[in-house]
Amino acid sequence: MDFSDVRSVKVDNSGNNIWFTDQKQSAIWRYIKSLVGFEMYKIQEKSGIFMKAVNIHIVG
């Protein structure tokens, strides 16, 4: 079984969404409490001209 690698978790100001990062899938996820469901936002796996892996963090 493969697991995610969560580095950051934040609840938005409304308290209705929980955002978290997923290093293994290069994504940011949102859990929507009112829908009792998830949305995934894929991001670029490599960054800039150096093509290094991206570390994903949520700030704020």
C-alpha positions in Angstrom: 0.0 0.0 0.0 1.3 3.5 -0.9 0.8 6.4 1.4 0.9 10.2 1.0 3.6 12.4 2.4 1.8 15.3 4.1 4.0 18.2 5.1 1.4 21.0 5.8 -2.2 21.2 6.9 -4.3 24.4 7.3 -7.9 25.2 7.9 -9.2 28.2 6.0 -10.7 31.2 7.7 -14.3 30.0 7.1 -13.5 26.7 8.8 -15.2 24.9 5.9 -12.1 23.7 4.0 -9.0 21.8 5.2 -6.0 22.1 2.9 -3.1 19.8 2.9 0.0 19.0 0.8 0.9 15.6 -0.7 4.6 15.3 -1.6 4.3 11.9 -3.2 1.6 12.9 -5.6 2.8 16.5 -6.1 -0.5 17.9 -5.2 -2.5 20.1 -2.8 -5.7 18.6 -1.5 -8.8 20.3 -0.2 -11.3 18.5 2.1 -14.7 20.3 1.7 -16.7 19.7 4.9 -20.0 20.6 3.4 -19.6 18.1 0.5 -17.8 15.5 2.7 -15.4 15.1 -0.1 -11.9 15.9 -1.5 -10.5 17.9 -4.4 -7.0 17.4 -5.7 -4.9 20.1 -7.4 -1.9 18.7 -9.2 1.2 20.9 -9.4 4.3 20.9 -11.5 6.6 18.1 -10.3 9.8 19.8 -11.3 10.7 23.5 -10.7 12.7 25.9 -12.8 15.7 25.3 -15.0 17.4 23.1 -12.4 14.5 20.5 -12.6 14.7 19.7 -8.9 11.8 18.2 -7.0 9.4 20.7 -5.5 8.8 20.7 -1.7 5.2 21.7 -1.1 4.2 23.8 1.9 1.2 25.9 2.8 1.9 29.2 4.4 -0.6 31.5 6.0 
